[in-house]
Amino acid sequence: MYKVYFMTFGCKVNHYETDCMKQLFREKGFYVTDAPEGADAVVINSCTVTSSGDSRTLTALRKMRESLPEAVIVLTGCYPQASPDEASGLESADIVTGTKKRKALPDMVLSFIADHSRRVELSSYSAEDRFEPLVCSRFDDSTRAFVKIQDGCDRFCSYCLIPFARGRLRSKPLELLRKEAAEIAAGGIKEIVLCGINLAFYRDGDADMADAARVCSETEGIVRVRLGSLEPEMMTDDMLARLASIEGFCPQFHLSLQSGCTRVLKAMNRRYTADEYLALTERIRRFFPECSFTTDVMVGFPGETDDDHRESVKFIDRVGFSKVHVFRYSRRKGTVADRMPSQVAESVKTLRWNEMNEAAEKSRRKYLESLVGKTVPVLFERENSPDFHQGHAPDHTLIKISRKNHKKSLRNQIISVIIEEYSHDHCFGRPVCDTDYDID
């Protein structure tokens, strides 16, 4: 039995696709190992959102080749798809593929083991490409499953290569999702998180993202449905109303922002203004009074002035995010933004990153403080602390309760918890009922 080891960089879509590839390799008789030592094959699933992502991929490739000179090294994912000429020339990789034809990977590895013939399988996307029907029913030691239902993007933001790495918009057929959700539930998982490259653009005929969420919620055994990262443009009142009617829908909305300054958003080729984004959060709160908002914010975009930055910082407080991922603009060769004048100095980016993070932490603390005294259902996850059980509320807040009076695992149980205090990134509470908690 050949052993295969996986390294995954980037977003939840990449991690889902790795889970699918693991399943494909298992079906071909491979053993999926958690450590690279002694592996016969290594699959590196890459990310190319930032130049630092490319660097991490190339470093991992070099280290794997040095430490496992006899192993079959596979480079796949967004980096080779977006940069085929560069990736094709990487002799450290025995097999190079992109974000297409992942089903063929196990056979490619077996073929290389047999004849040691290097393979480069890269082809550009076209309008005829369809959603690759990868499915996964096994998720290693998890209480939730990320399920990709949408791929591709046609937004062409000025800083981004993803349309080149992922192609145009494509969606998973609803019936295939229905079958996958049933298989996931049969494995004991209770929560499904729908994800995609541009999730809100999901379409299967007349069905949209709300219909996909309902299909999952109606699956026996699935008690929670959550959405991954969303673009703000497609969230209509009709869609919000239908999402609000779904039993078990988790009201956490990760609405990609990038900047709280409209002038910068326009330069980024984003399709909304700061005021339109704020209006959307207000509409969502009308449908989901107990919702939370998380987001991504970029600092140091070309041409961003000190005034633009200050406007973006103030916007964080206007929305009241529960969590903000702050990152510095990273130049990407081949993008419009890379050719823009007035590139911001790295030292300025660092200052702005610190200031934005301070605003983000203030917003997070304010949100967590607002939860004290509330009762929330918590889905408990794997035990990784001798002192606390922990899990997530529907709004994705991390909740911890003491293990002092109960040592047994609460993994995959949903228990009502009263929130009593908060820390910098989570809340502490106690179970509402001792019978729910099953205290010894």
Summary of the structure (lengths in Angstrom):
residues: 440
radius of gyration: 22.5
end to end distance: 44.1
largest distance: 66.1
contacts: 1501
relative contact order: 0.08
helix: 38%
strand: 23%
